[in-house]
Each structure stands twice: as structure tokens, then as C-alpha cells.
């Protein structure tokens, strides 16, 4: 494998296998149960999660690995692999083909490699530190769109785990932005890197999707911070202060709107 952590080819193989499982299990309605945080869970989530944790723990026993549904934590590990087996379980469980498998390698709290895989259109957005960003084998970059009018922004305004973003959602729409809140943030993170979407704003504290989004978006020329504009660092058991991920040129405007007082 050439490194003491998984390279892109290893992550890509995990993503493609997970994507095949998602497609095989995709139906118009998938049975699910509800977790304690009121988020849906399917057997596909847990099956993919177990496979990935088991494989990484076998191949890289010195590395901590954490999926949303199961962890393989190693103390004193320089690296952390963090992933979401099905980012967009709500869509998947209701027969809506918008979800991803998302995985990142984090070194000393900072992402150095990431993959977001859309299994339905077989699009893989990926990046390694200093190597640029790609959609499959094509080099990609963020949009240079610099105005809120005609911008496309994913915002999870309903979630109040950190703060309510209802006011920010209203202000963005009033400024001419098109705002959506389909529950698959990494899917829209991939679209940022390809220049199709301009930002995502998420007031979540869990870290499953953001590290992969960050490395790919930054390598594509964008910017990612916490919801207050600070540097993001990822550690298990340490809540994340949300994120704003953007094409860069819109970032300061978004920070102002999200944090201004009514």
C-alpha cells in the first residue's frame, strides 16, 4: 500500500464496494428504525459500517477508525479514519436516490485524504493533500460565483444542535439564493467541488462527513471553516462547531449572515 495509512486506491475500493451494497439494497421503501438522536438507521448502514471497520482494523491495526454506527478506536493513534456508511439514510430509506458513502483520513486532527462516492451516478469526488481534487479521473474546481443572487446553498436550518439557522435561511433567500436542505450534506459537498453548488452550512456537532468534504473542497480551491469562521480540527469525542463549506469567494458573506444578530 506504500503508506502507513490507506491511500486513495484503498479508500476508492471501499467506496465502490459500499456503493454496490447501497444499490443492491435500494428499494422504494426500506425498513428502518430510529436511533436515540431521532435519526434513521437501516441494516445497510450497519452492514457497511461493520465491513469497513473490520477491514481497516485488519489492514491498519495501528489506526483508529470510526463510522457513524461503530468504532474501532485506538489510543495514541496519529491517524483517524472517519466515515459515514450511508450519508442520506432518510433519502435511501424512502426510495430517493440521493446519498453517498463518505470517508476521510485525518492526521493529527486535519484531513489529508477524502472520498465522497455517489453510488447511483457512480461519481467519485476525491482528493489527497497537495494533489488537487477530482471527479472520477477529471480534475475539478469550485465555481467563482461571487454573489448571493443565483447561488445554490445547502443549509440545514431546522437543526438547532448549535443554533437555529431559520433567520439565516430567510436572509439568504431574500438575497436571491436558492436554498435546499435535502439530508445528504456530502452529496452537496461533492457538487461544490464540481462547481455546481456554492456552499453548505451545517450546524451539526458530529464529524462524519465534514473531513472528507473539507479536503476535497479545499483542494478544489474552496474554503471550509466551523460555523464561526474558525479552523476545524477533528477528534473523536470532541463536538464539532458545525461547518460552512464554500467556493471561497462567498465564504465571508455567509459567515456574516449566519452570525449576525437579528
Protein Blocks (a to p, Z undefined) as FASTA:
>chain_A
ZZabdcfklmmmmmmmmmmmmmmmgcfbdcddddfkopacdfklmmmmmmmmmmmmmmmm
mbccddfkbccddehiabdcdddfbghfkmmmnopacdcddddddeehiafbdcdddfkl
opacdddehiapaehjaccdddfbfbfghpacdddfkbcklbccklmmmmmmmnopacdd
ddcfklmmmmmmnopagbdcdfbfbfklmmmmmmmmmmnopacddfkopacdddehiace
hjaddehlmmmmmmmmmmpcZZ
